[in-house]
Amino acid sequence: MKKKRLVWLLAALLASNASIAAAQQADKIPKIGILQGGSTATSPENINAFRKGLRELGYVDGKNILLEYRYAAGKPERLAELASELVNLKVDVIVSAGTQTTTAAKQATSTIPIVAGAAGDLVRTGLVASLARPGGNVTGSTVISPDVSGKRVEILKEVVPKATRIAVLLYSGSVTDREEAKQTEAAAQTLKIKVEIVEVTDPGDFQGAYTTIKRDHVDALILAQSSFTNFHRKELISLGVKNRLATMCESTRWTEAGCVTSYGPDLPYQYYRAAFLVDKILKGAKPADLPVEQPTKFELVINLKTAKQIGLTIPPNVLARADRVIR
Protein backbone atom coordinates (compact mmCIF):
# COMPACT_ATOMS: atom_id res chain seq x y z
CA MET A 1 0.00 0.00 0.00
CA LYS A 2 2.85 2.35 0.88
CA LYS A 3 4.49 1.67 -2.51
CA LYS A 4 1.22 2.31 -4.35
CA ARG A 5 0.72 5.52 -2.42
CA LEU A 6 4.27 6.65 -3.23
CA VAL A 7 3.78 5.90 -6.93
CA TRP A 8 0.51 7.82 -6.87
CA LEU A 9 2.16 10.82 -5.22
CA LEU A 10 5.02 10.80 -7.72
CA ALA A 11 2.60 10.61 -10.62
CA ALA A 12 0.56 13.49 -9.20
CA LEU A 13 3.71 15.55 -8.67
CA LEU A 14 4.89 14.94 -12.25
CA ALA A 15 1.45 15.82 -13.61
CA SER A 16 1.40 18.99 -11.54
CA ASN A 17 4.86 20.03 -12.77
CA ALA A 18 3.83 19.34 -16.36
CA SER A 19 0.72 21.48 -15.90
CA ILE A 20 2.74 24.33 -14.40
CA ALA A 21 5.26 24.15 -17.26
CA ALA A 22 2.45 24.14 -19.83
CA ALA A 23 0.80 27.11 -18.12
CA GLN A 24 4.08 29.02 -18.03
CA GLN A 25 4.60 28.29 -21.72
CA ALA A 26 1.05 29.41 -22.49
CA ASP A 27 1.55 32.61 -20.48
CA LYS A 28 4.88 33.44 -22.17
CA ILE A 29 4.70 37.03 -23.39
CA PRO A 30 6.09 37.56 -26.91
CA LYS A 31 9.15 39.81 -27.00
CA ILE A 32 9.66 42.14 -29.97
CA GLY A 33 13.06 43.71 -30.60
CA ILE A 34 13.02 47.11 -32.33
CA LEU A 35 16.32 48.01 -33.98
CA GLN A 36 16.73 51.62 -35.14
CA GLY A 37 19.67 53.47 -36.66
CA GLY A 38 18.67 56.81 -35.13
CA SER A 39 17.37 57.75 -31.68
CA THR A 40 14.03 58.12 -29.93
CA ALA A 41 13.75 61.62 -31.41
CA THR A 42 14.78 60.77 -34.98
CA SER A 43 11.55 59.33 -36.35
CA PRO A 44 9.06 58.88 -33.49
CA GLU A 45 6.14 58.93 -35.92
CA ASN A 46 7.31 55.60 -37.40
CA ILE A 47 7.48 53.81 -34.05
CA ASN A 48 4.20 55.42 -32.98
CA ALA A 49 2.56 54.09 -36.15
CA PHE A 50 3.93 50.60 -35.41
CA ARG A 51 2.61 50.75 -31.85
CA LYS A 52 -0.75 51.97 -33.17
CA GLY A 53 -0.95 48.92 -35.40
CA LEU A 54 -0.16 46.66 -32.45
CA ARG A 55 -2.87 48.31 -30.33
CA GLU A 56 -5.45 47.79 -33.06
CA LEU A 57 -4.51 44.12 -33.07
CA GLY A 58 -5.00 43.89 -29.32
CA TYR A 59 -1.36 44.07 -28.16
CA VAL A 60 -0.45 46.19 -25.15
CA ASP A 61 3.22 46.73 -24.29
CA GLY A 62 3.99 45.26 -20.86
CA LYS A 63 0.75 43.29 -20.75
CA ASN A 64 0.61 40.77 -23.58
CA ILE A 65 3.70 41.86 -25.50
CA LEU A 66 7.11 43.28 -24.58
CA LEU A 67 8.97 45.80 -26.75
CA GLU A 68 12.77 45.96 -26.50
CA TYR A 69 14.29 49.09 -28.12
CA ARG A 70 17.83 49.48 -29.40
CA TYR A 71 19.01 52.75 -31.00
CA ALA A 72 22.34 53.30 -32.80
CA ALA A 73 22.12 57.12 -32.46
CA GLY A 74 23.33 57.73 -36.01
CA LYS A 75 26.34 55.41 -35.65
CA PRO A 76 25.91 52.56 -38.18
CA GLU A 77 28.96 50.77 -36.75
CA ARG A 78 26.93 50.05 -33.58
CA LEU A 79 24.14 48.20 -35.37
CA ALA A 80 25.87 44.79 -35.28
CA GLU A 81 26.39 45.01 -31.52
CA LEU A 82 22.79 46.10 -30.89
CA ALA A 83 21.40 43.37 -33.14
CA SER A 84 23.40 40.79 -31.18
CA GLU A 85 21.95 42.16 -27.93
CA LEU A 86 18.43 41.53 -29.21
CA VAL A 87 19.36 38.02 -30.33
CA ASN A 88 20.83 37.28 -26.89
CA LEU A 89 17.57 38.46 -25.32
CA LYS A 90 15.86 35.75 -27.40
CA VAL A 91 13.27 38.07 -28.88
CA ASP A 92 10.56 36.45 -30.96
CA VAL A 93 10.74 39.00 -33.81
CA ILE A 94 13.07 41.86 -34.74
CA VAL A 95 11.56 44.96 -36.36
CA SER A 96 14.29 46.82 -38.25
CA ALA A 97 14.44 50.21 -39.93
CA GLY A 98 16.13 50.55 -43.32
CA THR A 99 18.49 48.36 -45.29
CA GLN A 100 21.58 48.78 -43.11
CA THR A 101 19.66 47.96 -39.96
CA THR A 102 17.99 44.95 -41.57
CA THR A 103 21.38 43.73 -42.83
CA ALA A 104 22.81 43.96 -39.31
CA ALA A 105 19.87 41.98 -37.93
CA LYS A 106 20.21 39.36 -40.67
CA GLN A 107 23.92 38.96 -39.96
CA ALA A 108 23.13 38.46 -36.27
CA THR A 109 20.54 35.74 -36.80
CA SER A 110 19.28 33.41 -39.52
CA THR A 111 16.45 31.99 -37.40
CA ILE A 112 14.68 34.84 -35.58
CA PRO A 113 12.08 36.44 -37.91
CA ILE A 114 12.95 39.97 -39.08
CA VAL A 115 10.38 42.51 -40.27
CA ALA A 116 11.83 45.50 -42.12
CA GLY A 117 9.77 48.60 -41.38
CA ALA A 118 10.85 50.43 -44.54
CA ALA A 119 13.96 49.21 -46.33
CA GLY A 120 15.58 49.78 -49.68
CA ASP A 121 16.11 47.10 -52.30
CA LEU A 122 15.86 43.91 -50.24
CA VAL A 123 16.31 41.71 -53.32
CA ARG A 124 19.42 43.40 -54.72
CA THR A 125 21.08 43.34 -51.30
CA GLY A 126 20.35 39.62 -50.97
CA LEU A 127 18.20 39.97 -47.86
CA VAL A 128 15.29 38.23 -49.59
CA ALA A 129 15.09 35.90 -52.58
CA SER A 130 12.16 37.78 -54.11
CA LEU A 131 9.45 40.19 -53.03
CA ALA A 132 6.72 37.60 -53.57
CA ARG A 133 8.54 34.80 -51.71
CA PRO A 134 11.31 36.12 -49.45
CA GLY A 135 12.53 32.60 -48.72
CA GLY A 136 14.45 33.28 -45.48
CA ASN A 137 13.84 34.94 -42.14
CA VAL A 138 13.33 38.46 -43.53
CA THR A 139 10.14 40.11 -44.78
CA GLY A 140 8.55 43.55 -44.29
CA SER A 141 8.21 46.50 -46.64
CA THR A 142 10.40 48.30 -49.13
CA VAL A 143 10.48 51.98 -50.08
CA ILE A 144 11.65 51.08 -53.58
CA SER A 145 9.34 52.05 -56.41
CA PRO A 146 10.45 52.10 -60.08
CA ASP A 147 9.31 55.68 -60.72
CA VAL A 148 10.09 57.44 -57.45
CA SER A 149 13.65 58.60 -58.27
CA GLY A 150 12.57 59.95 -61.64
CA LYS A 151 9.60 61.69 -60.05
CA ARG A 152 11.87 63.50 -57.59
CA VAL A 153 14.06 64.80 -60.42
CA GLU A 154 10.99 65.92 -62.40
CA ILE A 155 9.56 67.82 -59.42
CA LEU A 156 12.93 69.42 -58.69
CA LYS A 157 13.14 70.55 -62.32
CA GLU A 158 9.68 72.12 -62.02
CA VAL A 159 10.68 73.89 -58.81
CA VAL A 160 13.95 75.12 -60.35
CA PRO A 161 13.20 75.32 -64.11
CA LYS A 162 16.68 76.61 -65.00
CA ALA A 163 18.44 73.75 -63.22
CA THR A 164 21.09 72.04 -65.38
CA ARG A 165 23.18 70.53 -62.59
CA ILE A 166 22.01 68.85 -59.40
CA ALA A 167 23.89 67.09 -56.61
CA VAL A 168 22.99 63.98 -54.65
CA LEU A 169 24.42 63.94 -51.13
CA LEU A 170 24.61 60.43 -49.67
CA TYR A 171 26.17 58.39 -46.89
CA SER A 172 29.11 56.45 -48.34
CA GLY A 173 28.27 53.27 -46.42
CA SER A 174 24.75 52.89 -47.79
CA VAL A 175 24.18 50.50 -50.70
CA THR A 176 20.63 51.79 -51.05
CA ASP A 177 21.82 55.41 -51.33
CA ARG A 178 24.17 54.44 -54.15
CA GLU A 179 21.36 52.68 -55.97
CA GLU A 180 19.18 55.75 -55.51
CA ALA A 181 21.95 57.90 -57.00
CA LYS A 182 22.19 55.64 -60.07
CA GLN A 183 18.45 55.84 -60.65
CA THR A 184 18.58 59.61 -60.23
CA GLU A 185 21.36 59.87 -62.83
CA ALA A 186 19.33 57.80 -65.31
CA ALA A 187 16.24 59.97 -64.80
CA ALA A 188 18.24 63.21 -65.04
CA GLN A 189 19.69 62.28 -68.44
CA THR A 190 16.27 62.51 -70.06
CA LEU A 191 15.94 66.07 -68.72
CA LYS A 192 19.49 66.97 -69.81
CA ILE A 193 20.56 67.50 -66.22
CA LYS A 194 24.02 66.58 -64.96
CA VAL A 195 24.25 64.82 -61.59
CA GLU A 196 27.12 65.18 -59.15
CA ILE A 197 27.46 62.58 -56.36
CA VAL A 198 28.77 63.92 -53.04
CA GLU A 199 29.55 61.36 -50.32
CA VAL A 200 29.84 61.86 -46.55
CA THR A 201 31.09 59.47 -43.88
CA ASP A 202 30.78 61.46 -40.67
CA PRO A 203 29.44 64.88 -39.61
CA GLY A 204 32.89 66.39 -40.07
CA ASP A 205 32.39 65.97 -43.85
CA PHE A 206 29.23 68.08 -44.08
CA GLN A 207 30.76 71.53 -44.39
CA GLY A 208 33.27 70.34 -47.00
CA ALA A 209 30.49 68.63 -48.97
CA TYR A 210 28.50 71.86 -49.21
CA THR A 211 31.62 73.82 -50.10
CA THR A 212 32.13 71.42 -53.02
CA ILE A 213 28.50 71.73 -54.08
CA LYS A 214 28.64 75.54 -54.15
CA ARG A 215 32.04 75.56 -55.87
CA ASP A 216 30.63 73.42 -58.68
CA HIS A 217 27.66 75.77 -59.17
CA VAL A 218 25.02 73.15 -58.42
CA ASP A 219 21.46 74.42 -58.92
CA ALA A 220 19.65 72.05 -56.55
CA LEU A 221 20.33 69.23 -54.13
CA ILE A 222 18.80 65.82 -53.40
CA LEU A 223 19.49 64.53 -49.88
CA ALA A 224 19.48 60.73 -49.85
CA GLN A 225 17.92 59.25 -46.73
CA SER A 226 19.78 56.60 -44.72
CA SER A 227 19.84 55.98 -40.96
CA PHE A 228 23.00 58.13 -40.80
CA THR A 229 21.73 61.12 -42.81
CA ASN A 230 18.31 60.85 -41.15
CA PHE A 231 19.91 61.21 -37.72
CA HIS A 232 21.82 64.31 -38.91
CA ARG A 233 19.08 65.71 -41.12
CA LYS A 234 18.64 68.99 -39.23
CA GLU A 235 22.30 69.91 -39.71
CA LEU A 236 22.28 68.85 -43.37
CA ILE A 237 19.11 70.83 -44.09
CA SER A 238 20.37 73.86 -42.17
CA LEU A 239 23.48 73.92 -44.36
CA GLY A 240 21.25 73.69 -47.43
CA VAL A 241 19.31 76.75 -46.29
CA LYS A 242 22.50 78.61 -45.42
CA ASN A 243 23.78 77.97 -48.95
CA ARG A 244 20.42 78.97 -50.45
CA LEU A 245 19.95 75.63 -52.20
CA ALA A 246 16.65 74.16 -53.32
CA THR A 247 16.55 70.76 -51.62
CA MET A 248 14.59 67.61 -52.40
CA CYS A 249 14.20 64.96 -49.69
CA GLU A 250 12.53 61.58 -49.42
CA SER A 251 10.09 61.92 -46.53
CA THR A 252 7.76 64.38 -44.83
CA ARG A 253 9.80 64.58 -41.63
CA TRP A 254 12.71 66.08 -43.60
CA THR A 255 10.45 68.76 -45.08
CA GLU A 256 9.13 69.54 -41.60
CA ALA A 257 12.77 70.06 -40.59
CA GLY A 258 13.27 72.62 -43.38
CA CYS A 259 13.83 70.76 -46.65
CA VAL A 260 12.17 72.70 -49.49
CA THR A 261 10.27 69.71 -50.84
CA SER A 262 9.94 65.96 -50.39
CA TYR A 263 8.40 63.18 -52.39
CA GLY A 264 8.25 59.59 -51.24
CA PRO A 265 6.31 56.79 -49.59
CA ASP A 266 4.23 57.35 -46.47
CA LEU A 267 6.78 55.80 -44.07
CA PRO A 268 4.61 55.77 -40.93
CA TYR A 269 2.00 53.77 -42.85
CA GLN A 270 4.64 51.18 -43.74
CA TYR A 271 5.57 50.84 -40.05
CA TYR A 272 1.87 50.55 -39.24
CA ARG A 273 1.67 47.67 -41.70
CA ALA A 274 4.72 46.05 -40.05
CA ALA A 275 2.58 45.41 -36.96
CA PHE A 276 0.28 43.19 -39.02
CA LEU A 277 3.23 41.16 -40.31
CA VAL A 278 4.50 40.75 -36.74
CA ASP A 279 1.04 39.55 -35.71
CA LYS A 280 1.01 36.92 -38.47
CA ILE A 281 4.46 35.70 -37.45
CA LEU A 282 3.48 35.42 -33.78
CA LYS A 283 0.51 33.34 -34.89
CA GLY A 284 2.74 30.89 -36.75
CA ALA A 285 3.38 32.35 -40.21
CA LYS A 286 6.92 32.13 -41.60
CA PRO A 287 8.67 35.24 -42.97
CA ALA A 288 9.74 33.15 -45.97
CA ASP A 289 6.08 32.92 -47.04
CA LEU A 290 5.01 36.51 -46.31
CA PRO A 291 5.44 38.74 -49.39
CA VAL A 292 7.40 41.97 -48.97
CA GLU A 293 4.98 44.88 -49.21
CA GLN A 294 5.65 47.74 -51.64
CA PRO A 295 4.60 51.37 -51.11
CA THR A 296 1.14 52.34 -52.31
CA LYS A 297 0.86 55.78 -50.70
CA PHE A 298 3.15 58.65 -51.78
CA GLU A 299 3.27 62.21 -50.49
CA LEU A 300 4.45 65.48 -52.05
CA VAL A 301 5.17 68.05 -49.34
CA ILE A 302 6.32 71.64 -49.88
CA ASN A 303 7.88 73.89 -47.25
CA LEU A 304 6.96 77.40 -48.38
CA LYS A 305 8.65 78.95 -45.36
CA THR A 306 12.04 77.56 -46.42
CA ALA A 307 11.42 78.42 -50.07
CA LYS A 308 10.83 82.07 -49.15
CA GLN A 309 13.89 82.03 -46.88
CA ILE A 310 16.17 81.09 -49.79
CA GLY A 311 14.38 83.35 -52.28
CA LEU A 312 12.70 80.56 -54.24
CA THR A 313 9.21 80.85 -55.76
CA ILE A 314 7.33 77.55 -55.97
CA PRO A 315 5.28 77.34 -59.20
CA PRO A 316 1.47 77.31 -58.63
CA ASN A 317 1.06 74.02 -60.50
CA VAL A 318 3.46 72.29 -58.06
CA LEU A 319 1.69 73.78 -55.04
CA ALA A 320 -1.64 72.61 -56.42
CA ARG A 321 -0.41 68.99 -56.53
CA ALA A 322 1.10 69.03 -53.04
CA ASP A 323 -0.47 66.78 -50.44
CA ARG A 324 0.67 69.22 -47.78
CA VAL A 325 2.09 72.75 -47.75
CA ILE A 326 4.07 73.97 -44.75
CA ARG A 327 3.71 77.75 -44.40
C-alpha positions in Angstrom: 0.0 0.0 0.0 2.9 2.4 0.9 4.5 1.7 -2.5 1.2 2.3 -4.4 0.7 5.5 -2.4 4.3 6.6 -3.2 3.8 5.9 -6.9 0.5 7.8 -6.9 2.2 10.8 -5.2 5.0 10.8 -7.7 2.6 10.6 -10.6 0.6 13.5 -9.2 3.7 15.6 -8.7 4.9 14.9 -12.2 1.5 15.8 -13.6 1.4 19.0 -11.5 4.9 20.0 -12.8 3.8 19.3 -16.4 0.7 21.5 -15.9 2.7 24.3 -14.4 5.3 24.1 -17.3 2.4 24.1 -19.8 0.8 27.1 -18.1 4.1 29.0 -18.0 4.6 28.3 -21.7 1.1 29.4 -22.5 1.5 32.6 -20.5 4.9 33.4 -22.2 4.7 37.0 -23.4 6.1 37.6 -26.9 9.1 39.8 -27.0 9.7 42.1 -30.0 13.1 43.7 -30.6 13.0 47.1 -32.3 16.3 48.0 -34.0 16.7 51.6 -35.1 19.7 53.5 -36.7 18.7 56.8 -35.1 17.4 57.8 -31.7 14.0 58.1 -29.9 13.8 61.6 -31.4 14.8 60.8 -35.0 11.5 59.3 -36.4 9.1 58.9 -33.5 6.1 58.9 -35.9 7.3 55.6 -37.4 7.5 53.8 -34.0 4.2 55.4 -33.0 2.6 54.1 -36.1 3.9 50.6 -35.4 2.6 50.7 -31.8 -0.8 52.0 -33.2 -1.0 48.9 -35.4 -0.2 46.7 -32.5 -2.9 48.3 -30.3 -5.5 47.8 -33.1 -4.5 44.1 -33.1 -5.0 43.9 -29.3 -1.4 44.1 -28.2 -0.4 46.2 -25.1 3.2 46.7 -24.3 4.0 45.3 -20.9 0.7 43.3 -20.7 0.6 40.8 -23.6 3.7 41.9 -25.5 7.1 43.3 -24.6 9.0 45.8 -26.8 12.8 46.0 -26.5 14.3 49.1 -28.1 17.8 49.5 -29.4 19.0 52.8 -31.0 22.3 53.3 -32.8 22.1 57.1 -32.5 23.3 57.7 -36.0 26.3 55.4 -35.7 25.9 52.6 -38.2 29.0 50.8 -36.7 26.9 50.1 -33.6 24.1 48.2 -35.4 25.9 44.8 -35.3 26.4 45.0 -31.5 22.8 46.1 -30.9 21.4 43.4 -33.1 23.4 40.8 -31.2 21.9 42.2 -27.9 18.4 41.5 -29.2 19.4 38.0 -30.3 20.8 37.3 -26.9 17.6 38.5 -25.3 15.9 35.7 -27.4 13.3 38.1 -28.9 10.6 36.5 -31.0 10.7 39.0 -33.8 13.1 41.9 -34.7 11.6 45.0 -36.4 14.3 46.8 -38.2 14.4 50.2 -39.9 16.1 50.6 -43.3 18.5 48.4 -45.3 21.6 48.8 -43.1 19.7 48.0 -40.0 18.0 44.9 -41.6 21.4 43.7 -42.8 22.8 44.0 -39.3 19.9 42.0 -37.9 20.2 39.4 -40.7 23.9 39.0 -40.0 23.1 38.5 -36.3 20.5 35.7 -36.8 19.3 33.4 -39.5 16.4 32.0 -37.4 14.7 34.8 -35.6 12.1 36.4 -37.9 13.0 40.0 -39.1 10.4 42.5 -40.3 11.8 45.5 -42.1 9.8 48.6 -41.4 10.9 50.4 -44.5 14.0 49.2 -46.3 15.6 49.8 -49.7 16.1 47.1 -52.3 15.9 43.9 -50.2 16.3 41.7 -53.3 19.4 43.4 -54.7 21.1 43.3 -51.3 20.4 39.6 -51.0 18.2 40.0 -47.9 15.3 38.2 -49.6 15.1 35.9 -52.6 12.2 37.8 -54.1 9.5 40.2 -53.0 6.7 37.6 -53.6 8.5 34.8 -51.7 11.3 36.1 -49.4 12.5 32.6 -48.7 14.5 33.3 -45.5 13.8 34.9 -42.1 13.3 38.5 -43.5 10.1 40.1 -44.8 8.6 43.6 -44.3 8.2 46.5 -46.6 10.4 48.3 -49.1 10.5 52.0 -50.1 11.7 51.1 -53.6 9.3 52.1 -56.4 10.4 52.1 -60.1 9.3 55.7 -60.7 10.1 57.4 -57.4 13.7 58.6 -58.3 12.6 60.0 -61.6 9.6 61.7 -60.1 11.9 63.5 -57.6 14.1 64.8 -60.4 11.0 65.9 -62.4 9.6 67.8 -59.4 12.9 69.4 -58.7 13.1 70.6 -62.3 9.7 72.1 -62.0 10.7 73.9 -58.8 14.0 75.1 -60.3 13.2 75.3 -64.1 16.7 76.6 -65.0 18.4 73.7 -63.2 21.1 72.0 -65.4 23.2 70.5 -62.6 22.0 68.8 -59.4 23.9 67.1 -56.6 23.0 64.0 -54.6 24.4 63.9 -51.1 24.6 60.4 -49.7 26.2 58.4 -46.9 29.1 56.5 -48.3 28.3 53.3 -46.4 24.7 52.9 -47.8 24.2 50.5 -50.7 20.6 51.8 -51.0 21.8 55.4 -51.3 24.2 54.4 -54.2 21.4 52.7 -56.0 19.2 55.7 -55.5 21.9 57.9 -57.0 22.2 55.6 -60.1 18.4 55.8 -60.6 18.6 59.6 -60.2 21.4 59.9 -62.8 19.3 57.8 -65.3 16.2 60.0 -64.8 18.2 63.2 -65.0 19.7 62.3 -68.4 16.3 62.5 -70.1 15.9 66.1 -68.7 19.5 67.0 -69.8 20.6 67.5 -66.2 24.0 66.6 -65.0 24.2 64.8 -61.6 27.1 65.2 -59.1 27.5 62.6 -56.4 28.8 63.9 -53.0 29.5 61.4 -50.3 29.8 61.9 -46.6 31.1 59.5 -43.9 30.8 61.5 -40.7 29.4 64.9 -39.6 32.9 66.4 -40.1 32.4 66.0 -43.8 29.2 68.1 -44.1 30.8 71.5 -44.4 33.3 70.3 -47.0 30.5 68.6 -49.0 28.5 71.9 -49.2 31.6 73.8 -50.1 32.1 71.4 -53.0 28.5 71.7 -54.1 28.6 75.5 -54.1 32.0 75.6 -55.9 30.6 73.4 -58.7 27.7 75.8 -59.2 25.0 73.1 -58.4 21.5 74.4 -58.9 19.6 72.0 -56.6 20.3 69.2 -54.1 18.8 65.8 -53.4 19.5 64.5 -49.9 19.5 60.7 -49.8 17.9 59.2 -46.7 19.8 56.6 -44.7 19.8 56.0 -41.0 23.0 58.1 -40.8 21.7 61.1 -42.8 18.3 60.8 -41.2 19.9 61.2 -37.7 21.8 64.3 -38.9 19.1 65.7 -41.1 18.6 69.0 -39.2 22.3 69.9 -39.7 22.3 68.8 -43.4 19.1 70.8 -44.1 20.4 73.9 -42.2 23.5 73.9 -44.4 21.2 73.7 -47.4 19.3 76.8 -46.3 22.5 78.6 -45.4 23.8 78.0 -48.9 20.4 79.0 -50.5 19.9 75.6 -52.2 16.7 74.2 -53.3 16.6 70.8 -51.6 14.6 67.6 -52.4 14.2 65.0 -49.7 12.5 61.6 -49.4 10.1 61.9 -46.5 7.8 64.4 -44.8 9.8 64.6 -41.6 12.7 66.1 -43.6 10.4 68.8 -45.1 9.1 69.5 -41.6 12.8 70.1 -40.6 13.3 72.6 -43.4 13.8 70.8 -46.7 12.2 72.7 -49.5 10.3 69.7 -50.8 9.9 66.0 -50.4 8.4 63.2 -52.4 8.2 59.6 -51.2 6.3 56.8 -49.6 4.2 57.3 -46.5 6.8 55.8 -44.1 4.6 55.8 -40.9 2.0 53.8 -42.9 4.6 51.2 -43.7 5.6 50.8 -40.1 1.9 50.6 -39.2 1.7 47.7 -41.7 4.7 46.1 -40.0 2.6 45.4 -37.0 0.3 43.2 -39.0 3.2 41.2 -40.3 4.5 40.7 -36.7 1.0 39.5 -35.7 1.0 36.9 -38.5 4.5 35.7 -37.5 3.5 35.4 -33.8 0.5 33.3 -34.9 2.7 30.9 -36.8 3.4 32.3 -40.2 6.9 32.1 -41.6 8.7 35.2 -43.0 9.7 33.2 -46.0 6.1 32.9 -47.0 5.0 36.5 -46.3 5.4 38.7 -49.4 7.4 42.0 -49.0 5.0 44.9 -49.2 5.7 47.7 -51.6 4.6 51.4 -51.1 1.1 52.3 -52.3 0.9 55.8 -50.7 3.2 58.6 -51.8 3.3 62.2 -50.5 4.4 65.5 -52.0 5.2 68.1 -49.3 6.3 71.6 -49.9 7.9 73.9 -47.2 7.0 77.4 -48.4 8.7 78.9 -45.4 12.0 77.6 -46.4 11.4 78.4 -50.1 10.8 82.1 -49.2 13.9 82.0 -46.9 16.2 81.1 -49.8 14.4 83.3 -52.3 12.7 80.6 -54.2 9.2 80.8 -55.8 7.3 77.6 -56.0 5.3 77.3 -59.2 1.5 77.3 -58.6 1.1 74.0 -60.5 3.5 72.3 -58.1 1.7 73.8 -55.0 -1.6 72.6 -56.4 -0.4 69.0 -56.5 1.1 69.0 -53.0 -0.5 66.8 -50.4 0.7 69.2 -47.8 2.1 72.7 -47.7 4.1 74.0 -44.8 3.7 77.7 -44.4 
